[in-house]
Amino acid sequence: MKTIVVASTNSRKKEELKAILKGLKVKIKNLGDVKIHLPMVIENGKTFRQNAIKKALTFSRYIEGIIIADDSGLEVEALYGKPGVRSARFAHAKATDRENNAKLLTLMKDVPVKKRKAVFVCSVAVAEKGSLLGTAEGRCKGVIGFSLKGKNGFGYDPLFTPEGGKKTFAEITHKSKNKISHRAKALKAVRPVIQKYF
């Protein structure tokens, strides 16, 4: 049985991948399950894809099995694509979600409703033994609100309402979010890449 390792310690990401790869005979782990010392990966790529590839290739040189790594963030039209790859470090290098959201709200305070379009982007890379097997991308369009709404989710979820929806990502359940999110779309798109190696 092949092993797939999610390049994250987030158990939710592991469970999400299990659901998407249902039917394939694989064992899914995350970095928390791997009991070896791993190098720190500095995500200094200019695109989400570059960062995902860097993580997947790096970890695949140390861990047995297929590695799946992702990088994601928010691109706001009125800010010319910012925060982009700096989404997690938008306010400063060690910013909290609260600080990042506060900076986004400040920059967007005078932007009218019709110009508050944004898109969540997720790039996924698959690698094994230092070789890239493939990549995929998922996107979820929406708008940025004028205030934080909801307690679920993380990051910019309390400010982001998906296209056609009336609630922010932080107001809907994780199950509902996983049906339409950029990450879920990217993982579904990468399933055929993984299937080729079984």
C-alpha positions in Angstrom: 0.0 0.0 0.0 1.4 3.4 -1.0 1.8 6.2 1.6 0.8 9.8 1.0 2.2 12.4 3.3 0.5 15.8 3.6 3.2 18.4 4.1 1.4 20.0 7.1 0.9 19.2 10.7 -2.8 20.3 10.4 -4.9 17.2 11.0 -7.9 18.8 9.2 -5.9 18.8 6.0 -5.2 15.0 6.4 -8.9 14.2 6.9 -9.9 16.4 3.9 -7.4 14.5 1.7 -8.8 11.2 2.9 -12.3 12.2 1.9 -11.1 13.3 -1.6 -9.0 10.2 -2.2 -11.7 7.8 -1.0 -11.6 4.6 -3.0 -7.8 4.6 -3.5 -5.9 2.1 -1.4 -3.5 4.5 0.3 -2.3 5.3 3.8 -2.5 9.0 4.5 -0.2 10.7 7.0 0.9 14.3 7.8 4.2 15.7 9.1 3.0 15.1 12.7 3.0 11.3 12.0 6.6 11.4 10.6 9.1 11.0 13.4 12.2 12.4 11.7 13.9 15.8 11.7 12.9 17.9 8.7 14.4 21.1 7.3 12.6 24.3 7.5 11.2 25.4 4.1 11.3 29.1 3.4 8.4 30.0 1.2 10.0 32.7 -0.9 8.5 31.9 -4.3 6.8 34.6 -6.3 3.7 32.4 -6.9 1.7 29.9 -4.8 2.7 27.2 -7.3 6.4 27.8 -6.7 6.0 27.6 -3.0 4.0 24.4 -3.2 6.6 22.8 -5.5 9.5 23.8 -3.2 7.8 22.3 -0.1 6.8 19.0 -2.0 10.3 18.5 -3.5 12.1 19.3 -0.2 10.1 16.9 2.0 10.1 14.2 -0.7 13.9 13.9 -0.3 13.5 13.0 3.4 10.2 11.1 3.6 9.2 7.8 2.0 6.1 8.0 -0.1 4.2 10.5 -2.1 4.3 14.1 -0.7 1.5 16.5 -1.2 2.2 20.2 -0.4 0.0 23.2 -0.9 0.3 27.0 -0.7 -2.7 29.3 -0.7 -3.8 32.8 -0.1 -6.0 35.7 -1.0 -5.8 38.0 -4.1 -7.8 41.2 -3.9 -8.6 43.0 -7.2 -8.6 46.5 -5.7 -5.1 45.9 -4.2 -3.7 44.6 -7.5 -3.5 41.0 -6.3 -2.3 41.7 -2.8 -1.8 40.1 -0.2 -1.1 37.2 -2.6 1.8 34.9 -1.5 2.3 37.2 1.5 -1.2 36.4 2.8 0.0 34.9 6.1 2.6 37.7 6.5 0.5 40.6 5.2 0.7 42.9 8.3 4.3 41.7 9.2 6.5 38.6 9.4 4.8 37.1 12.4 1.3 38.5 11.9 -1.8 37.0 13.5 -5.0 36.5 11.6 -6.5 39.5 13.5 -3.6 41.8 12.4 -3.8 40.7 8.8 -7.6 41.2 8.7 -7.2 44.6 10.3 -4.7 45.7 7.7 -6.9 44.5 4.9 -9.9 46.3 6.3 -7.9 49.5 6.6 -6.7 49.3 3.0 -10.2 48.6 1.8 -12.1 51.1 3.9 -13.0 53.4 1.0 -13.4 50.8 -1.7 -17.1 50.5 -2.8 -19.0 47.2 -2.8 -18.7 46.7 -6.6 -14.9 46.9 -6.5 -14.3 44.5 -3.5 -13.8 41.4 -5.7 -11.3 38.8 -4.5 -10.2 35.3 -5.1 -8.8 32.6 -2.8 -6.1 30.6 -4.7 -4.6 27.2 -3.7 -1.8 25.5 -5.6 -1.0 21.8 -4.8 2.2 20.0 -5.8 2.9 16.3 -5.7 6.4 14.9 -5.5 8.2 11.6 -4.7 12.0 11.0 -4.1 12.9 14.5 -5.3 10.9 14.4 -8.5 7.8 16.5 -9.2 4.9 14.3 -10.3 2.4 17.1 -11.0 0.6 20.2 -9.8 -3.0 21.5 -9.7 -4.7 24.8 -8.8 -8.1 25.6 -7.3 -9.8 29.1 -7.2 -12.8 30.4 -5.3 -14.1 33.9 -6.3 -15.9 36.1 -3.9 -16.0 39.6 -2.3 -14.4 41.2 0.8 -16.8 42.4 3.4 -16.7 45.6 5.5 -16.4 43.8 8.9 -15.5 40.4 10.3 -18.4 37.9 10.4 -18.4 34.4 11.8 -16.3 32.3 14.2 -15.4 29.3 12.0 -12.4 29.0 9.7 -9.2 30.9 9.9 -7.2 33.6 8.0 -9.4 35.9 5.9 -12.4 33.6 6.2 -14.4 36.2 8.3 -14.1 38.8 5.5 -14.6 36.6 2.5 -18.1 35.8 1.0 -17.9 33.3 -1.9 -19.5 34.2 -5.2 -23.3 33.6 -5.1 -23.3 33.2 -1.3 -24.7 35.3 1.5 -22.4 34.1 4.4 -18.7 34.4 4.9 -16.4 31.3 5.0 -16.3 31.8 8.7 -20.1 31.7 9.0 -20.6 28.3 7.2 -19.6 24.9 8.4 -16.3 23.3 7.5 -18.2 20.6 5.5 -20.0 23.3 3.4 -16.7 25.2 2.9 -14.9 22.1 1.8 -17.4 21.6 -1.1 -16.6 25.0 -2.7 -13.2 26.1 -1.3 -10.1 26.7 -3.4 -8.2 24.0 -1.5 -10.9 21.4 -2.1 -10.9 22.2 -5.8 -7.1 21.9 -6.0 -7.1 18.6 -4.2 -9.9 17.2 -6.5 -7.9 18.4 -9.5 -4.8 16.6 -8.3 -6.5 13.3 -7.7 -5.9 12.1 -11.3 -2.2 12.9 -10.9 -2.0 10.7 -7.9 -4.0 7.9 -9.5 -1.5 7.6 -12.3 1.1 6.3 -9.7 -1.1 3.5 -8.3 
